[in-house]
Each structure stands twice: as structure tokens, then as C-alpha cells.
């Protein structure tokens, strides 16, 4: 069975074994591309997982004739960009919190400082 047939079969039946076959065929290169985009191995794992979760939820809505490899590449691009944005925001907040923690004792932190962190 080719990718298009597997995708159609999964979209119609929701068969986990069919989806597992799709994942098995593509997971290595999806991870490889994800790793090149985000560098970090753990983040690449997250991107790879996100791509297949998105595929599972959107499979029945994909237009007929969708080329799976092309769709997966686009999904990697969007998922990697989102993951890098989240990582950047998290690091910025962590630096800000560490700076506040360095400059303050527990008693000197005002409620507004804690609210700003949240």
C-alpha cells in the first residue's frame, strides 16, 4: 500500500495499525529534519511527536491527493517554529526570574514582582 492509500484508510477507519504503519514509514526522516531545524534532541522529539499528533487529528480533513511527505515537511516547519518560539519565551522568563531572585531577598519581593512573573 502506498502513502495515499494508507492515509485514506486511516482517515476512513481510524485504524491504529494503519497509523502506526504511516508513522513507521516516516518517523526517521521527520525526526532528522526536526533535529536539523531545532538542533536540540529533546525539542526535536517534541516536534516529531507534534507533527504526528497533528496528522492524526487532521487526516480526515486533508484534501484528496495530498502528498504526505510534502504535508509532513510543512507540519515540521510550523511545529519547529512554534517550538523555538516557546523555548525562547521560556528562557526569557527564566532569565528574568533569576535576575529578580538574585537582587532580592524573600521578604523584599513585592506582590507586583510576583504578578509580573506570572
FENFEN-V594481 format. One record per helix or strand. SS is the DSSP state (H for helix, E for strand). FROM is the first residue (numbers start at 0). LEN is the number of residues. Records with the same first field share a line. If there is no record, write none. Layout:
# FENFEN-V594481
SS->FROM-LEN  FROM-LEN
This chain:
# FENFEN-V594481
H->2-11  15-23  40-21  67-36  105-3  110-7
